[in-house]
């Protein structure tokens, strides 16, 4: 398998850049390298500095690459579109000038990617994982979100040569199967691909392998997570925000949860997947002292099953 396994700052609790408890970005790089990863994502806008020499030298010193930048924001509100385009340009200007990740034979699109995720709606955050009670966007709001995604993806592609990949995310307005199907119909493959996340798929009520199979023709990039079934079953019975569930341990090191990674490996081998897989395990940043052990456990398990 021509796959490089990478990780992401969310494994250290980095999701909200305003959180005062975030670890230093240099620590995240140190521990990603120590755990045996080939690279990592940039993380949410505003976490790592948009300073080319500083970040470039830090990555090179540790033998790491940036595999993707991230737009993790409200994609629904029309007033935010200009700011999202500004973020897109700043992120893409940095990631395309950093040391280029290797491209594997058979890889659909070269890295780095731009992962695009909707976030920031209380009514969906508290309904994460509950397809039956989560409100859906009406036609006008959905069309507006699609226009924002197309705008982001077009700027990334046409101005920087970066492939945008839309990531269905628990607690956002693109989470459940009906919404991903709607996205696939409304965003052409030449505009953006998909980043399917095994953990978010499971959280949304889908079998992780079935989700990979269902959206295979649109997948350019993959995220791996695992889910602690006991915690998941408990939080599904509570009114709880998605990241509060993560703080309580719903995401666990890969190999200790419910997702069948040997079966996923077989599937990806049969389909000839090449490129990058990013390991994630969202957590409370106040628990970042456990991050190195957890990301190393995930990496070691994946090696043991052939990744």
C-alpha positions in Angstrom: 0.0 0.0 0.0 1.4 3.4 -1.0 0.1 5.2 2.0 1.6 7.7 4.4 0.0 7.9 7.8 -0.2 11.4 9.2 -1.9 13.0 12.2 -3.6 16.3 13.2 -3.5 18.9 16.0 -7.0 17.9 17.1 -5.3 14.9 18.8 -3.8 17.5 21.2 -7.2 19.2 21.7 -6.7 21.9 19.1 -10.1 22.7 17.6 -11.0 26.1 18.9 -8.1 28.5 18.5 -9.6 30.8 21.2 -9.2 28.0 23.8 -6.6 29.3 26.3 -5.4 25.7 27.1 -4.0 24.8 23.7 -0.5 23.3 23.7 2.3 25.0 21.8 2.3 24.1 18.1 6.0 23.2 18.4 5.1 20.6 20.9 2.5 19.1 18.5 5.2 18.8 15.9 7.7 17.3 18.3 5.2 14.6 19.5 3.9 13.8 16.0 7.5 13.1 14.9 8.2 11.1 18.1 5.1 8.9 17.5 6.3 8.0 14.0 4.0 10.0 11.7 5.1 11.2 8.3 3.4 14.5 8.6 0.3 16.3 9.9 -2.4 18.8 9.1 -1.9 22.5 9.7 -4.9 22.6 12.1 -7.6 25.3 12.4 -6.9 28.7 11.0 -4.9 30.8 13.5 -3.2 27.9 15.3 0.1 27.5 13.5 1.7 30.8 12.4 1.3 31.7 8.8 5.1 32.3 8.7 6.7 30.4 5.9 10.4 30.3 7.1 9.4 29.6 10.7 7.0 26.7 10.0 9.1 25.4 7.1 12.2 25.1 9.2 10.3 23.5 12.1 8.9 20.9 9.7 12.2 20.1 8.0 14.0 19.7 11.3 11.5 17.0 12.3 11.2 15.3 8.9 7.5 16.2 8.6 5.2 17.5 5.9 1.9 19.5 6.0 -0.6 17.2 4.3 -3.6 19.6 4.5 -4.8 23.0 5.6 -8.3 23.4 7.2 -11.3 25.6 6.9 -13.4 24.8 10.0 -16.1 27.4 10.2 -19.7 28.5 9.6 -20.2 27.7 5.9 -23.9 28.6 6.1 -24.0 32.4 6.9 -23.6 34.4 3.7 -21.9 37.2 5.6 -18.9 35.0 6.3 -18.0 34.1 2.8 -15.5 36.9 2.1 -13.6 36.0 5.3 -13.6 32.3 4.4 -12.1 33.2 1.0 -9.5 35.3 2.7 -8.6 32.4 5.0 -8.5 30.1 2.0 -5.9 32.3 0.2 -3.8 32.7 3.4 -3.8 29.0 4.1 -3.1 27.9 0.5 -0.4 30.5 0.1 1.4 28.9 3.1 0.9 25.2 2.5 1.9 25.4 -1.2 5.2 26.9 -0.3 6.1 24.5 2.4 8.1 21.3 1.6 5.9 19.3 -0.7 4.5 16.0 0.5 5.5 13.1 -1.6 3.0 11.9 -4.2 2.4 8.2 -4.4 1.8 6.3 -7.6 -1.9 6.1 -8.1 -2.7 9.0 -5.8 -5.7 10.9 -7.2 -4.6 14.5 -6.4 -1.4 15.7 -4.9 -1.2 16.9 -1.3 -1.5 19.3 0.4 -5.3 19.4 0.5 -7.7 21.9 1.9 -10.2 20.2 4.2 -13.5 22.1 4.3 -15.9 21.5 7.3 -19.0 23.3 8.4 -19.2 24.2 12.1 -20.7 26.7 14.5 -24.4 26.0 14.9 -25.8 25.2 18.4 -28.9 23.5 17.0 -26.7 20.9 15.2 -23.9 20.7 17.8 -26.4 19.4 20.4 -27.9 17.0 17.8 -24.6 15.5 16.7 -25.1 11.8 15.9 -28.9 12.1 15.9 -30.2 12.0 12.4 -33.8 11.9 13.5 -33.8 15.1 15.4 -31.1 17.2 13.8 -32.7 20.1 11.8 -31.8 20.3 8.1 -31.2 23.4 6.0 -33.9 24.6 3.8 -33.3 25.0 0.0 -32.1 28.6 0.2 -29.6 28.1 3.0 -28.4 24.9 1.5 -27.8 26.6 -1.8 -25.9 29.3 -0.1 -23.6 26.8 1.7 -23.0 25.1 -1.6 -22.1 28.4 -3.2 -19.6 29.1 -0.4 -18.0 25.6 -0.8 -17.7 26.1 -4.6 -16.1 29.6 -4.0 -13.6 28.2 -1.6 -12.8 25.2 -3.8 -12.5 27.3 -6.9 -10.0 29.8 -5.3 -8.0 26.9 -3.9 -7.8 25.1 -7.3 -7.5 28.0 -9.7 -5.2 30.3 -7.7 -3.0 27.7 -5.9 -3.5 24.3 -7.4 -4.9 22.9 -4.1 -7.6 20.3 -4.1 -10.4 21.1 -1.7 -12.0 18.1 0.0 -15.3 18.4 1.9 -15.3 16.7 5.3 -18.7 15.7 6.7 -18.4 16.5 10.4 -20.4 15.6 13.5 -22.3 18.6 14.7 -22.2 20.5 11.4 -24.8 20.9 8.6 -23.0 18.2 6.5 -23.1 15.1 8.7 -25.7 12.5 7.8 -26.1 10.3 4.8 -28.9 12.3 3.2 -26.7 15.5 3.5 -23.6 13.8 2.0 -25.7 12.5 -0.8 -27.1 16.0 -1.4 -23.6 17.4 -1.3 -22.4 14.8 -3.9 -25.2 15.8 -6.2 -24.6 19.5 -5.8 -20.8 19.8 -5.9 -19.2 18.4 -9.0 -16.2 16.1 -8.7 -14.1 18.6 -10.7 -14.8 21.2 -8.1 -14.1 19.3 -4.8 -13.5 15.8 -3.5 -14.4 14.3 -0.2 -12.5 13.5 2.9 -14.4 10.7 4.6 -13.7 10.3 8.3 -14.3 6.8 9.7 -15.1 8.1 13.2 -17.5 10.8 12.1 -19.2 8.3 9.8 -19.8 6.0 12.7 -21.0 8.9 14.9 -23.5 9.8 12.3 -25.0 6.4 12.3 -23.2 4.9 9.3 -21.0 1.8 9.1 -17.5 3.2 8.5 -16.6 0.7 5.8 -20.0 1.2 4.1 -19.4 5.0 4.0 -16.0 4.5 2.3 -17.6 2.2 -0.2 -20.6 4.5 -0.8 -18.6 7.6 -1.6 -15.5 5.9 -3.0 -15.7 7.7 -6.4 -15.5 11.1 -4.6 -12.8 10.3 -2.0 -9.4 11.9 -2.3 -8.3 11.8 1.3 -9.3 9.8 4.4 -9.3 10.4 8.2 -9.1 7.5 10.7 -10.6 7.6 14.2 -11.9 5.0 16.6 -14.9 5.2 19.0 -15.3 3.9 22.5 -18.6 2.1 22.3 -19.5 2.5 26.0 -18.9 6.2 26.0 -20.7 6.6 22.7 -23.8 4.7 23.9 -23.9 6.9 27.0 -23.5 10.3 25.3 -26.1 9.4 22.7 -28.5 9.4 25.6 -27.5 12.9 26.8 -28.0 16.4 25.5 -24.3 17.1 24.9 -22.1 19.1 22.5 -19.9 17.1 20.2 -16.6 18.3 21.6 -17.8 17.8 25.1 -18.4 14.1 24.2 -14.8 14.1 22.8 -13.6 15.6 26.1 -15.3 12.6 27.9 -13.4 10.1 25.7 -15.8 9.1 23.0 -12.9 9.0 20.6 -10.2 6.6 21.6 -6.9 5.3 20.2 -7.3 3.3 17.1 -7.6 -0.4 17.8 -9.3 0.1 21.1 -12.8 0.9 19.7 -15.5 -0.5 17.5 -14.2 0.2 14.0 -12.9 -2.8 12.0 -9.6 -1.6 10.6 -8.4 -4.9 9.2 -11.6 -4.9 7.1 -10.9 -1.3 6.0 -7.3 -2.2 5.1 -8.6 -5.0 2.9 -11.0 -2.7 1.2 -8.4 0.0 0.6 -6.0 -2.5 -0.7 -8.5 -3.9 -3.1 -9.4 -0.4 -4.3 -5.7 0.6 -4.7 -5.9 3.6 -2.4 -2.7 5.7 -2.4 -1.7 8.9 -0.7 -2.5 10.0 2.9 -4.5 8.8 5.8 -4.7 11.1 8.8 -5.2 9.8 12.3 -7.3 12.0 14.6 -8.6 11.7 18.2 -10.4 14.8 19.4 -9.9 15.5 23.1 -9.9 18.3 25.7 -6.6 20.2 25.4 -6.3 20.1 29.2 -5.7 16.4 28.7 -2.9 16.9 26.1 -0.4 15.2 28.3 -1.9 12.0 27.2 -1.7 12.8 23.5 1.7 11.4 22.7 0.9 8.0 24.2 -2.4 7.8 22.4 -1.2 8.9 18.9 1.7 6.4 19.3 -0.7 3.7 20.3 -2.8 4.4 17.2 0.2 4.4 14.9 1.6 1.2 16.4 -1.8 -0.5 16.0 -2.2 0.6 12.4 1.3 -0.8 11.6 0.3 -4.1 13.2 -2.6 -4.4 10.7 -0.7 -3.4 7.7 -0.8 0.4 7.4 
